[in-house]
Amino acid sequence: MPPDPFADPQSTGPATGTSVLERERVEEQLQEPGDNERFSHYVRKEKITESAVTGTPVVALCGKVWVPGRDPKKFPVCPVCQEIYDGLRAPQDGKD
């Protein structure tokens, strides 16, 4: 009988347990693939500053991950970010 490929190599007896390898799946989109992705996104100001200094990616309210490098004023606001942002703030005019 061939050896069990999933058996613990340190074990002296037959394998009797099950192991699960957990790893977080992170999908980073560091470049905007096309015109349909050209939006300005909502990100905390301190994260934008940190990214400018360290070059680390930021995460927008909509979940997009990228390294900012373009002037956001040149693009329309991401509709998903806008919807989430509007839901976070209470009305400022006293009306419901």
PyMOL commands that set and color helices and strands:
alter all, ss='L'
color gray80, all
select helices_A, chain A and resi 35-37+45-54+72-74+79-88
alter helices_A, ss='H'
color red, helices_A
select strands_A, chain A and resi 58-59+65-66
alter strands_A, ss='S'
color yellow, strands_A
deselect
rebuild
show_as cartoon
